[in-house]
């Protein structure tokens, strides 16, 4: 019959043990290195104030090879040593509790909740350091354990059930083990390292078996069996460890995927840069030679020849325009940013300098480009070259998607400390579901081979990069069949 004193001691012990498990669970959740996760797991299993196992053997599952490899053993050398560690941990905990009580009773400027959290973190750290120092993982049993490797693949010997390792991945929690009951299913090399009674706990994550724990209580005095409550506590703790390993694997996979994407993006940028530079040189030469022929500097030409050469000039110019876009994107991505020098700029003058560069496109489409000024256009804080490229791409885009003989308007209006520049066309428009994609590189609203509009889908991508570089913003308002309005918002210089 249990006395009231024994009942109180049991309750106190269980309370302390649960608090310790929660502390170690908190420590596990804060770790991202897999070796730290394994070390904290094993420390919690052998800690006298934790799950209090005398000896813990840990195997890591090599999924590729289908084997469990011996990794680490943590073991107390004696009952006296285990009690000494328990006393040391209790003294450290008492010291930290005194500091906590003293802090709570003394007015302080620091945040009490934050201080409490820091003290709890310190408590976890102190316990971890003490166990790591007093129960080192390097020992003769660890040396023996690391020589052990057991297959998890089922055997086809036909002689009955195979080793215990062939079924552990299917277990949902820890189980009680006994040498007499397991018999030949427990390899002799492992059995020699364990007490007669022990627990077996798989670490199963969402992706499968990651490790296997064997633990016993060979130093208990007097000897006591491992109870159902102990199995539940072990199940709870190994589940926390498995969840932490799951999070670690997800984080590792995301980090690797991000690194791979960055590398792929860099390869793409390098490819674009090399290809575009290699194209621009021969295209520039071709354009120059065609101009010499058109100017009849190498001899007279007839009208049919002139017509064909003008077509060559037009298409060469289009290719040079595309190559310049490729080079611009590649340079921005290679450098990670745009080099701009912000200074007071007259946007109307920049627009008027840009329009002649669009004259050929405007004539081909028979489109008018009309500036509309509702106020005195103020100077803006910008970069002249960048602003010119922004105007070029937006007006070029508006002309491209306008109907023949339509009008593209460029309207300036002031709103508080900002200048709004609206580029409006009355063309095909953009569907709402496509607007969020139009600033992505190489995106085409109509991506069929029979589309009626030329281009690589880089103009708006370059525009967005340039606007961000000069600290501006851009908005889009569009209706299918009625046209689009792109509004560039720029800070007015003071």
C-alpha positions as CSV (number, residue, x, y, z in Angstrom):
1,X,0.0,0.0,0.0
2,X,1.3,3.4,-1.0
3,X,1.8,5.9,1.9
4,X,0.8,9.6,1.6
5,X,4.5,10.5,1.6
6,X,5.2,8.1,-1.2
7,X,2.3,9.4,-3.2
8,X,3.5,13.0,-2.7
9,X,7.0,11.9,-3.8
10,X,5.6,10.2,-6.9
11,X,3.6,13.3,-7.9
12,X,6.7,15.5,-7.3
13,X,8.9,13.2,-9.3
14,X,6.4,13.0,-12.2
15,X,5.9,16.8,-12.2
16,X,9.7,17.4,-12.3
17,X,10.1,14.8,-15.0
18,X,7.3,16.3,-17.2
19,X,8.9,19.7,-16.7
20,X,12.2,18.3,-17.9
21,X,10.6,16.7,-20.9
22,X,8.9,20.0,-21.8
23,X,12.3,21.8,-21.5
24,X,14.0,19.3,-23.7
25,X,11.1,19.4,-26.2
26,X,11.6,23.2,-26.3
27,X,15.4,22.7,-26.8
28,X,14.7,20.3,-29.6
29,X,12.4,22.7,-31.4
30,X,15.0,25.4,-31.4
31,X,17.7,23.3,-33.2
32,X,18.3,23.1,-36.9
33,X,21.5,20.9,-36.9
34,X,20.7,17.2,-37.1
35,X,23.6,16.2,-34.8
36,X,22.4,18.7,-32.1
37,X,18.9,17.1,-32.4
38,X,20.3,13.6,-31.9
39,X,22.5,14.8,-29.0
40,X,19.6,16.5,-27.1
41,X,17.4,13.4,-27.7
42,X,20.0,11.1,-26.1
43,X,20.7,13.6,-23.3
44,X,17.0,13.7,-22.4
45,X,16.8,9.9,-22.3
46,X,19.7,9.4,-19.8
47,X,19.2,12.6,-17.7
48,X,18.4,11.6,-14.1
49,X,15.8,14.4,-14.0
50,X,14.6,13.4,-17.5
51,X,13.6,9.9,-18.5
52,X,16.4,8.4,-16.4
53,X,17.6,5.5,-18.5
54,X,20.9,4.0,-17.5
55,X,22.1,3.3,-21.1
56,X,20.9,4.4,-24.5
57,X,22.1,3.0,-27.8
58,X,21.3,4.9,-30.9
59,X,21.2,3.7,-34.6
60,X,20.8,5.9,-37.6
61,X,18.8,4.5,-40.6
62,X,20.7,4.7,-43.9
63,X,17.7,4.7,-46.2
64,X,19.7,4.4,-49.4
65,X,21.5,1.2,-48.2
66,X,18.5,-0.1,-46.2
67,X,20.6,-0.6,-43.0
68,X,20.7,0.7,-39.5
69,X,24.2,1.9,-38.5
70,X,25.4,2.2,-34.9
71,X,26.0,5.8,-34.0
72,X,26.2,6.7,-30.3
73,X,25.9,5.2,-26.8
74,X,25.3,7.4,-23.7
75,X,25.8,5.4,-20.5
76,X,26.2,6.1,-16.8
77,X,29.2,4.3,-15.3
78,X,27.6,3.6,-12.0
79,X,24.5,4.2,-9.8
80,X,26.6,6.6,-7.7
81,X,27.6,8.6,-10.7
82,X,24.0,8.8,-11.9
83,X,23.0,10.1,-8.4
84,X,25.9,12.6,-8.4
85,X,24.7,14.1,-11.8
86,X,21.2,14.3,-10.5
87,X,22.4,16.2,-7.4
88,X,24.4,18.6,-9.6
89,X,21.5,19.2,-11.9
90,X,19.2,19.8,-8.9
91,X,21.7,22.4,-7.4
92,X,21.9,24.2,-10.7
93,X,18.1,24.2,-11.0
94,X,17.7,25.6,-7.5
95,X,20.3,28.3,-8.1
96,X,18.4,29.4,-11.3
97,X,15.1,29.3,-9.4
98,X,16.5,31.6,-6.7
99,X,17.5,34.0,-9.5
100,X,14.1,33.8,-11.0
101,X,12.3,34.5,-7.7
102,X,14.7,37.3,-6.8
103,X,14.1,38.9,-10.2
104,X,10.3,38.7,-9.9
105,X,10.4,40.3,-6.4
106,X,12.7,43.1,-7.5
107,X,11.3,46.0,-9.6
108,X,13.1,45.9,-12.9
109,X,13.1,47.8,-16.1
110,X,13.4,44.7,-18.2
111,X,10.3,42.9,-19.6
112,X,9.4,40.1,-17.0
113,X,8.1,37.8,-19.7
114,X,11.3,38.1,-21.7
115,X,13.4,37.6,-18.6
116,X,11.5,34.5,-17.7
117,X,12.0,33.1,-21.2
118,X,15.8,33.9,-20.9
119,X,16.0,32.1,-17.6
120,X,14.2,29.1,-18.9
121,X,16.6,29.0,-21.9
122,X,19.5,29.3,-19.6
123,X,18.2,26.4,-17.5
124,X,17.9,24.2,-20.6
125,X,21.5,25.2,-21.6
126,X,22.9,24.5,-18.2
127,X,21.3,21.0,-18.1
128,X,22.6,20.3,-21.6
129,X,26.1,21.4,-20.9
130,X,26.2,19.4,-17.6
131,X,25.0,16.1,-19.2
132,X,27.3,16.6,-22.2
133,X,30.3,17.0,-19.9
134,X,29.4,14.3,-17.4
135,X,28.2,11.7,-19.9
136,X,30.4,12.0,-22.9
137,X,29.3,10.2,-26.1
138,X,32.9,8.9,-26.8
139,X,33.3,5.7,-24.8
140,X,34.2,2.0,-25.3
141,X,30.5,1.0,-25.9
142,X,30.2,3.7,-28.6
143,X,33.3,2.3,-30.3
144,X,31.7,-1.2,-30.3
145,X,28.3,0.2,-31.5
146,X,29.8,2.0,-34.5
147,X,31.0,-1.4,-35.8
148,X,27.4,-2.7,-35.9
149,X,25.3,-2.5,-39.1
150,X,21.9,-4.3,-39.4
151,X,19.8,-4.7,-42.6
152,X,16.2,-3.6,-42.5
153,X,15.4,-5.5,-45.7
154,X,13.2,-8.7,-45.2
155,X,15.1,-12.0,-45.7
156,X,13.7,-14.8,-47.8
157,X,15.3,-17.6,-45.9
158,X,12.0,-19.3,-45.1
159,X,13.1,-20.1,-41.5
160,X,10.5,-18.0,-39.8
161,X,10.6,-14.4,-38.6
162,X,13.8,-12.4,-39.3
163,X,15.7,-10.0,-37.1
164,X,13.9,-7.3,-35.1
165,X,15.2,-4.6,-37.5
166,X,13.1,-5.8,-40.4
167,X,9.8,-4.6,-38.7
168,X,10.7,-1.6,-36.6
169,X,9.8,0.8,-39.4
170,X,6.2,-0.4,-39.1
171,X,5.9,0.3,-35.4
172,X,3.9,3.3,-34.2
173,X,5.7,3.7,-30.9
174,X,8.2,2.2,-28.5
175,X,7.9,-1.4,-27.3
176,X,9.2,-3.4,-24.4
177,X,12.0,-5.8,-25.3
178,X,13.4,-8.8,-23.4
179,X,16.4,-11.0,-24.4
180,X,14.6,-14.2,-23.4
181,X,11.5,-13.4,-25.5
182,X,13.3,-12.1,-28.6
183,X,15.9,-14.9,-28.7
184,X,17.7,-15.1,-32.0
185,X,15.9,-12.0,-33.4
186,X,18.3,-9.9,-31.3
187,X,21.8,-10.1,-32.7
188,X,24.3,-11.3,-30.0
189,X,26.7,-8.3,-30.7
190,X,23.8,-6.0,-29.7
191,X,22.4,-8.2,-26.9
192,X,25.8,-8.1,-25.1
193,X,25.4,-4.3,-24.7
194,X,21.9,-4.4,-23.2
195,X,20.3,-5.4,-19.9
196,X,17.8,-8.3,-19.9
197,X,14.9,-5.9,-20.2
198,X,15.0,-2.8,-22.4
199,X,12.8,-0.6,-24.6
200,X,13.0,-0.2,-28.4
201,X,11.8,3.1,-29.9
202,X,11.8,3.9,-33.6
203,X,12.2,7.5,-34.8
204,X,9.6,7.6,-37.6
205,X,9.1,10.8,-39.5
206,X,6.6,11.5,-42.3
207,X,9.2,10.3,-44.7
208,X,10.0,7.0,-42.9
209,X,12.4,5.5,-40.4
210,X,15.2,7.8,-39.4
211,X,16.7,6.2,-36.3
212,X,16.3,3.5,-33.6
213,X,16.8,3.8,-29.9
214,X,17.5,1.0,-27.4
215,X,17.5,1.9,-23.7
216,X,17.6,0.1,-20.4
217,X,17.6,0.7,-16.7
218,X,20.3,-1.6,-15.6
219,X,21.5,0.7,-12.8
220,X,18.1,1.0,-11.1
221,X,18.4,0.0,-7.4
222,X,16.3,-1.8,-6.5
223,X,15.7,-3.2,-10.0
224,X,12.3,-2.2,-11.4
225,X,10.4,-3.1,-14.6
226,X,9.8,-0.5,-17.3
227,X,6.2,0.6,-16.8
228,X,3.5,1.5,-19.3
229,X,3.8,5.1,-18.0
230,X,7.5,5.1,-18.9
231,X,6.6,3.8,-22.4
232,X,4.1,6.7,-22.8
233,X,6.7,9.2,-21.7
234,X,9.2,7.8,-24.1
235,X,6.7,7.8,-26.9
236,X,5.9,11.4,-26.3
237,X,9.5,12.4,-26.2
238,X,10.6,10.5,-29.4
239,X,7.5,11.9,-31.2
240,X,8.8,15.4,-30.4
241,X,12.2,14.4,-31.7
242,X,10.7,13.0,-34.9
243,X,8.7,16.2,-35.4
244,X,11.9,18.2,-35.0
245,X,13.7,15.9,-37.5
246,X,10.8,16.4,-39.9
247,X,11.1,20.2,-39.7
248,X,14.9,19.9,-40.1
249,X,14.4,17.9,-43.3
250,X,11.9,20.3,-44.7
251,X,14.2,23.3,-43.9
252,X,17.2,21.5,-45.5
253,X,15.2,20.6,-48.6
254,X,13.9,24.2,-49.0
255,X,17.4,25.6,-48.5
256,X,18.8,23.2,-51.1
257,X,16.0,24.0,-53.5
258,X,16.6,27.7,-53.1
259,X,20.3,27.3,-53.7
260,X,19.6,25.2,-56.8
261,X,17.2,27.9,-58.1
262,X,19.7,30.6,-57.5
263,X,22.4,28.6,-59.4
264,X,20.0,27.9,-62.2
265,X,19.0,31.6,-62.4
266,X,22.7,32.5,-62.5
267,X,23.3,30.0,-65.4
268,X,20.3,31.5,-67.2
269,X,21.7,35.1,-66.8
270,X,25.2,34.0,-68.0
271,X,23.6,32.3,-71.0
272,X,21.6,35.3,-71.9
273,X,24.6,37.6,-71.5
274,X,26.8,35.5,-73.7
275,X,24.2,34.8,-76.4
276,X,23.1,38.4,-76.6
277,X,26.6,39.9,-76.8
278,X,27.5,37.3,-79.5
279,X,24.4,38.4,-81.5
280,X,24.8,42.1,-81.2
281,X,28.2,42.3,-82.9
282,X,27.2,40.6,-86.2
283,X,23.8,42.4,-86.2
284,X,25.5,45.8,-85.8
285,X,27.8,45.0,-88.7
286,X,25.0,43.8,-90.9
287,X,23.0,47.0,-90.1
288,X,26.0,49.1,-91.0
289,X,26.7,47.4,-94.3
290,X,23.0,47.6,-95.3
291,X,23.1,51.4,-94.6
292,X,26.2,51.7,-96.9
293,X,24.4,49.9,-99.7
294,X,21.2,52.0,-99.2
295,X,23.3,55.2,-99.4
296,X,24.8,53.8,-102.7
297,X,28.3,54.2,-101.4
298,X,29.2,50.9,-103.1
299,X,27.3,51.4,-106.3
300,X,23.8,52.3,-107.5
301,X,20.8,50.1,-106.6
302,X,17.3,49.8,-108.1
303,X,13.9,50.3,-106.4
304,X,13.3,46.6,-105.9
305,X,16.7,46.2,-104.2
306,X,16.0,49.3,-102.1
307,X,12.7,47.8,-100.9
308,X,14.3,44.5,-99.9
309,X,17.2,46.3,-98.2
310,X,14.7,48.4,-96.2
311,X,13.0,45.3,-95.0
312,X,16.4,44.0,-93.9
313,X,17.0,47.2,-92.1
314,X,13.7,47.0,-90.3
315,X,14.1,43.4,-89.2
316,X,17.8,44.0,-88.2
317,X,16.7,46.9,-86.1
318,X,14.0,44.7,-84.4
319,X,16.6,42.1,-83.6
320,X,19.0,44.7,-82.2
321,X,16.2,46.0,-80.0
322,X,15.5,42.5,-78.7
323,X,19.2,41.8,-78.1
324,X,19.5,45.1,-76.2
325,X,16.7,44.0,-73.9
326,X,18.4,40.7,-73.3
327,X,21.7,42.4,-72.4
328,X,19.9,44.9,-70.1
329,X,18.2,42.1,-68.2
330,X,21.3,40.0,-68.0
331,X,23.4,42.9,-66.7
332,X,20.8,43.7,-64.0
333,X,20.6,40.1,-62.8
334,X,24.4,39.7,-62.9
335,X,25.0,42.8,-60.8
336,X,22.0,42.2,-58.6
337,X,21.0,45.8,-58.9
338,X,21.0,48.8,-61.2
339,X,23.5,51.6,-60.9
340,X,21.5,54.8,-61.0
341,X,22.3,58.3,-59.9
342,X,19.3,60.1,-58.6
343,X,19.1,63.8,-59.4
344,X,16.5,66.4,-60.4
345,X,15.3,65.5,-63.9
346,X,12.8,67.2,-66.2
347,X,10.6,64.2,-67.3
348,X,9.0,66.1,-70.2
349,X,12.4,66.7,-71.8
350,X,13.3,63.0,-71.3
351,X,10.1,62.1,-73.0
352,X,10.7,64.4,-76.0
353,X,14.3,62.9,-76.4
354,X,12.8,59.4,-76.3
355,X,10.0,59.8,-78.9
356,X,12.4,60.0,-82.0
357,X,13.7,56.6,-81.0
358,X,10.2,55.2,-81.5
359,X,9.5,56.9,-84.8
360,X,10.0,53.9,-87.0
361,X,7.7,51.7,-84.8
362,X,5.1,54.5,-84.8
363,X,5.2,54.9,-88.6
364,X,4.9,51.2,-89.1
365,X,1.8,51.0,-86.9
366,X,0.5,54.3,-88.2
367,X,-0.1,55.3,-84.5
368,X,0.1,58.8,-83.1
369,X,1.9,59.5,-79.8
370,X,0.4,62.6,-78.1
371,X,1.8,64.1,-74.9
372,X,-0.9,65.6,-72.6
373,X,0.2,68.1,-70.0
374,X,-2.4,69.2,-67.4
375,X,0.1,71.2,-65.3
376,X,3.6,72.6,-65.2
377,X,5.6,69.4,-65.2
378,X,7.8,69.5,-62.1
379,X,11.2,68.0,-61.9
380,X,11.4,64.5,-60.4
381,X,14.1,62.7,-58.5
382,X,15.3,60.1,-61.0
383,X,18.0,58.9,-63.3
384,X,17.8,60.3,-66.9
385,X,18.9,57.2,-68.7
386,X,16.7,54.9,-66.6
387,X,13.6,57.2,-67.0
388,X,14.3,57.3,-70.8
389,X,14.3,53.5,-71.0
390,X,11.1,53.4,-68.9
391,X,9.3,55.8,-71.3
392,X,10.7,53.9,-74.3
393,X,9.5,50.5,-73.2
394,X,6.0,51.7,-72.1
395,X,5.3,53.7,-75.2
396,X,6.8,50.9,-77.4
397,X,4.5,48.4,-75.7
398,X,1.5,50.7,-76.1
399,X,2.2,51.2,-79.8
400,X,2.7,47.5,-80.3
401,X,-0.7,46.6,-78.9
402,X,-2.7,49.5,-80.5
403,X,-4.8,49.2,-83.6
404,X,-3.7,51.0,-86.8
405,X,-4.3,54.7,-86.8
406,X,-4.9,54.8,-83.1
407,X,-3.5,57.3,-80.5
408,X,-1.2,56.6,-77.6
409,X,-1.5,59.4,-75.0
410,X,1.2,60.3,-72.4
411,X,-0.4,62.3,-69.7
412,X,1.4,64.2,-66.9
413,X,-0.4,65.1,-63.7
414,X,0.7,66.1,-60.2
415,X,-0.7,64.5,-57.0
416,X,0.6,66.0,-53.8
417,X,4.4,65.3,-53.8
418,X,4.3,62.8,-56.7
419,X,4.2,63.0,-60.4
420,X,1.9,60.6,-62.3
421,X,2.9,59.8,-65.9
422,X,0.1,57.8,-67.6
423,X,0.8,55.9,-70.9
424,X,-2.6,55.1,-72.3
425,X,-3.5,53.0,-75.4
426,X,-6.8,52.0,-76.9
427,X,-5.7,48.6,-78.0
428,X,-6.4,45.0,-77.2
429,X,-6.2,45.3,-73.4
430,X,-5.2,42.7,-70.8
431,X,-7.4,40.2,-68.9
432,X,-7.4,40.6,-65.1
433,X,-5.9,37.1,-64.6
434,X,-2.9,38.1,-66.8
435,X,-2.1,41.5,-65.2
436,X,-0.2,39.9,-62.3
437,X,2.2,38.1,-64.7
438,X,3.0,40.8,-67.3
439,X,6.1,42.1,-65.4
440,X,7.7,38.6,-65.4
441,X,10.5,37.9,-67.8
442,X,9.5,36.3,-71.1
443,X,5.8,36.3,-70.2
444,X,3.5,36.7,-73.2
445,X,-0.3,37.1,-72.8
446,X,-0.6,35.4,-76.2
447,X,2.1,32.7,-76.2
448,X,1.0,30.9,-79.3
449,X,3.2,30.6,-82.4
450,X,0.6,32.4,-84.4
451,X,0.4,35.5,-82.2
452,X,0.2,38.8,-84.0
453,X,2.7,40.8,-81.8
454,X,6.4,40.4,-81.9
455,X,8.8,40.5,-78.9
456,X,10.3,38.3,-76.2
457,X,8.2,39.6,-73.3
458,X,11.1,41.5,-71.7
459,X,10.1,45.2,-72.1
460,X,7.8,45.3,-69.1
461,X,10.2,43.2,-67.0
462,X,13.0,45.7,-67.6
463,X,10.6,48.6,-67.0
464,X,9.7,47.2,-63.5
465,X,13.3,46.7,-62.6
466,X,14.2,50.3,-63.7
467,X,11.2,51.8,-61.8
468,X,12.2,50.0,-58.6
469,X,15.8,51.2,-59.0
470,X,14.7,54.9,-59.2
471,X,12.3,54.3,-56.2
472,X,9.2,54.8,-58.2
473,X,6.0,52.7,-58.5
474,X,3.9,51.5,-61.4
475,X,0.2,50.6,-61.6
476,X,-1.9,49.0,-64.4
477,X,-5.5,49.5,-65.3
478,X,-6.8,47.6,-68.3
479,X,-10.0,46.4,-70.0
480,X,-10.0,43.7,-72.7
481,X,-10.8,45.3,-76.0
482,X,-10.7,48.8,-74.7
483,X,-7.0,49.4,-73.9
484,X,-4.5,49.8,-71.0
485,X,-3.1,52.5,-68.9
486,X,0.3,52.1,-67.2
487,X,0.9,54.8,-64.6
488,X,4.4,55.6,-63.5
489,X,4.5,57.3,-60.1
490,X,7.7,59.3,-59.3
491,X,8.7,61.4,-56.3
492,X,8.9,65.1,-57.1
493,X,12.4,66.6,-56.2
494,X,12.4,69.2,-53.5
